[in-house]
Amino acid sequence: MDLSVKIMSKTDSISSILKFQTPNTSSYWQDALFKAYPFLDKDKCLHSSWENKKQYLSAEFSTLYDKLYPTLQNKCANSQKIWNQNQANINHIFSQVFNLDCAHLFNNIVAEISLNPVCPRNLRMQSYSAIWAGDETNFLKTSLHEMIHFVWFYIWKKHFQDNWPEYEAPNLKWILSEMVIDTFVKNTTISHIFPKPYKEKPAYQYFYNMKIGDNFILTKLSKLYLNATNIIIFMEQAYQYCLNHEELIRKQMR
């Protein structure tokens, strides 16, 4: 696995932010923006029309992008350096964990430094975004998170022979893929390279409170993984478990 780090364009960065601020977006994703940028007028956004909200956020982030551009350049260079320093070890560990020669997979990945605190990825285009803020551990954490997705769905698609759109939100396959970030960080040697500040809760926060009956869902997935003899069996059992409890899982998502 290899990647090139670039700066996301101003237009694309603003567009990425707005995708997570639509009237249909859950508060969990919308609030991330206001936590990252407390200078924003959250009340104004909440009580404005969608058009006014777009205009307000577009203007604010256009100005901010220009102001931050030298910082984005430095972040881009430092992030590339961080990846290059860790690449050999990442490829080695991922190859062991997934029983796959990862050094020869996904050698055209693009990581885009963005203003968006939510970091979407595009599996088919082999790209993802990473927020400009934070130290070097933040970029490495985001990159390892996305690498798990890339390899997970590479194996998944070869086995299940399903369609790319099924891997995106709000589909159950997307939900499972986000849950298993915790599975792999907690139960494999990926933990050795995953930055310490994020090891305890590497997946989305709301997953850690989810239960089916008296059992935490992430604990159940860890047990399934540790008892499975290979990753395909784990995928099948984990997905069936999620299918069996889909309604309860979705009720607990925000």
Residue pairs with C-beta under 8 A, 6 or more apart in sequence:
1 87
1 90
1 91
1 94
1 102
1 103
1 105
1 106
1 107
1 109
1 147
1 150
2 87
2 106
2 107
2 108
2 109
3 83
3 106
3 109
3 110
3 111
3 143
4 80
4 109
4 110
4 111
5 76
5 77
5 79
5 80
5 83
5 110
5 111
5 112
5 113
6 76
6 110
6 111
6 112
6 113
7 69
7 72
7 73
7 76
7 112
7 113
8 16
8 112
8 113
8 114
8 115
8 129
10 61
10 62
10 65
10 66
12 112
12 114
13 61
13 65
13 114
13 115
13 116
14 57
14 58
14 61
14 62
14 65
14 115
16 114
16 115
16 116
16 118
16 120
16 129
17 33
17 57
17 61
17 115
17 116
18 54
18 57
18 58
19 120
20 29
20 30
20 32
20 33
20 116
20 118
21 30
21 33
21 45
21 53
21 54
21 57
22 50
23 50
26 253
26 254
27 254
28 204
28 206
28 254
29 118
32 117
32 118
33 40
33 116
33 117
33 118
34 40
34 42
34 45
35 117
36 117
36 131
36 133
37 60
37 64
37 117
40 57
40 60
41 56
44 56
45 53
45 56
45 57
48 56
61 115
64 115
65 72
65 115
68 115
68 132
71 132
72 113
72 132
75 113
75 132
75 139
76 113
78 136
78 139
79 111
79 113
79 130
79 136
79 139
82 136
82 139
82 140
83 111
83 139
83 140
83 143
86 140
86 193
89 193
90 102
90 144
90 147
90 193
91 102
91 103
92 103
93 188
93 189
93 190
93 192
93 193
94 100
94 102
94 147
94 151
94 190
95 101
95 102
95 103
96 189
97 184
97 188
97 189
97 190
98 151
98 155
98 231
99 230
99 231
100 151
100 154
100 155
102 151
105 150
105 151
105 154
106 126
106 147
106 150
106 151
106 154
108 126
109 126
109 127
109 128
109 150
110 125
110 126
110 127
110 128
111 127
111 128
111 129
111 130
111 139
111 143
111 146
112 127
112 128
112 129
112 130
113 129
113 130
113 131
113 132
114 129
114 130
114 131
114 132
115 131
115 132
116 129
116 131
117 131
117 133
119 128
119 129
119 130
119 131
119 142
119 145
119 146
120 128
120 129
121 127
121 128
121 129
121 146
121 149
121 150
122 128
123 149
123 150
123 153
123 164
123 167
124 164
126 150
128 142
128 143
128 146
130 138
130 139
130 142
130 143
131 138
131 142
137 195
137 196
137 197
137 198
138 195
140 193
140 195
141 194
141 195
141 197
141 198
141 202
144 190
144 193
144 194
145 181
145 202
148 180
148 181
148 184
148 190
149 177
149 181
152 177
152 180
153 167
153 177
155 231
155 232
155 235
156 162
156 167
156 173
156 235
157 164
159 232
159 235
160 235
162 173
165 171
166 173
166 174
167 173
167 174
167 177
168 174
169 175
172 239
172 242
172 243
172 246
172 249
173 239
175 242
175 249
175 250
175 253
176 238
176 239
176 242
178 203
178 204
178 207
179 203
179 207
179 217
179 218
179 221
179 238
179 242
180 221
180 225
180 238
181 202
181 203
182 201
182 202
182 203
182 207
182 208
182 218
182 221
182 222
183 218
183 221
183 222
183 225
184 190
185 191
185 194
185 199
185 202
186 202
186 222
187 222
187 225
187 226
191 199
194 202
201 208
203 218
206 252
206 253
206 254
207 217
207 218
208 216
208 218
209 252
210 216
210 217
210 218
210 249
210 252
211 217
211 252
212 220
212 245
212 248
212 249
217 245
217 249
220 241
221 238
221 241
224 234
224 237
224 238
224 241
225 234
225 238
228 234
228 237
242 249
